[in-house]
Amino acid sequence: MKVIAVNGSPRKNWNTATLLQKALEGAKSVGAQAFKLDRRRSYDS
């Protein structure tokens, strides 16, 4: 099984990133291939 986690939050290491990381660790622990894709973008002008 392959798992892809997509993080679109502009905050680098906040709740969304932490939850996705824990989910990927769980998937890896049962033998899945797990990947994270960060789609961060800046909202500054």
N, C-alpha and C positions, 0 to 999 in steps of 0.2 A: 504494500500500500504506500502511496505517496501523499504527503500532506504539505500544503503550501499555506503559510500564514501571511496575509498582506496587512501591513500596518500603514495606514494613511494619516495617522496623527502627526501634527507638526512638533509635538513634544517628544524628545529623543528617548528618555528613559522613565516615562511616567506610567500610569496605570495600564493603558492599552498595550504598550510594549512588554510590560511585566507579565500580564495575563497571557499574551501570545507566546512568550518564551516558556512559561510554565506548561501551556498546552503542547508545545512542540517537544518539550522534555518528556511529557507523558506519552506522546505518540512514539518517540524514539525508544522509550522503555519497553514497548510491546513490539518492536521490530520494524516500525514504519520508517521510511525515508522522509525526513522533515526539513523543510526549507523556509526561510523567512525573507520576505521582500519588503523593504522599507521604501515607502513612497512619500517621504517627507518633502514638504515644500515650505518655503518661507512666505509668511503673510505680511512681511514688512514691505513697505513701498520703496 
